[in-house]
């Protein structure tokens, strides 16, 4: 991947402390000539509890986990110990943050962030003199 055009995480994959405790969703970022695709696994997050914000060159993904224990039952083992996901990325100036598109299907958030027009490959016409 060309690191001049990508989304770089601003957090190390560890648990933050304090009131902002959240799980870091696993994320894959792929790049092609037109932009990047970011896939984040966020199981247990309903669409209405999912938040995506783009502010200048920062992309923030957040989601609240909704896993309820049925009445009369008690959890004997818990892998999901924090009630939310949060991941922050710095976006390259080569990306057009105003044109982010998002899809959410079966717990997977897919974002498409195109390259800015000035970063798109272009064909140069050669004139014969």
N, C-alpha and C positions, 0 to 999 in steps of 0.2 A: 504494500500500500504506500502511496505517496503521502508522507506525513505533512506536506504543505496544504493538503486539502482533506481535513478529517475532523472528527469530533474526538477530543481527548478528555478522558475523565478527570475531574478536578479532585476526586477523593480516592484515597487508597482503599482497596477492598477490605476494610475492617469496620467494626462496629463503632459508630460515633457515641459519645457519652452525653449525659444530661437529658433534657427534655426532648432533644431532637433524635432520639434513638430510632433507627430504621434499618431495615435489611437493604443491602445493595443487590438489586436484581442483576442476574447475569445478562450481559449484553454482548452481541456480536455486531461489529461495524464492518461493512464491505463498501468498497469504492469502485465505481466505473467511470467512464469518461464524462458522464452527465451529472454525477453527484454521488452521494452516499446513501446507504440504506442501513438503518439501525434497528436491530431486533432485540427487544427486551422481554425476558420471561418474567411474568408477574402473576403466577397462579394465585387464585383465591381473591383477586381484586375484581369487583364488579365495575362495569363501565362508568356508572354514576359516581364511583369513588376514585376515579382515575383523573389525574391532573397533568397537563403538559403546558409548560410556559417557556416562551422564548423571549429573552430580554437582552437586547443588543447582541452580544456574542456568547450568551450563556443559555444553555438548554437545560431545563429541570424537569425530571419525570418523578411523579409522586403517585402513590396509590395506597389506599387503606384496605387491609385484608379483612374479609368477612367470612370467618370460619366459626360457625356456631356449634357448640356441643349440644346434642339433642337433650331435651328435658329428661331428668332421671339418670343421666349418664355422667361419668366423670372421666376426664382424659387421664390415661396412664402413661402416655409418652407424648411429648410435644416437640416437634422439630421447628415449627413456626412460633417462635417465642416473642417476636416483636410484631405489633399490629399494623406496620406500614412499610412500604418500600420508598426509597428516595435515592436518586442518582442525578448528579450534576455533571454537565459536559461543557467545555469551552469549545466554541465553534470557530473554525478558521474563517478568515475574511474572504476566502475563496468560495464560501458557501453563501447561498441566498436564504437567510433566515426568515425572510418574509414569505417564502413559498413552501414552508414545511407542510407535508401532508401526513396524516396519521390514520392507521387502521388498527382495530383491536379485535382479535378473534381467538377464542379459547385460551385466554390468559397470556397471549403473546401480543405485545405492542410492536407494530411495524411503522417506522418513520422513514419518510423519503425526504431528503434535503438536497435539492439540486445545486449545482455549482452556479455561482453568479455569472452573469453574461460575460464579464471581462475575463473569467477563468475558463470559459468553454473553448474547446478546440475549434478553430476556424480554418477554413480553406482560403488560401491567398492566391488570387489570380495572378498568373504570370503573363506579362505583356511582351509581345515581340516588337522590337523596334526596327 
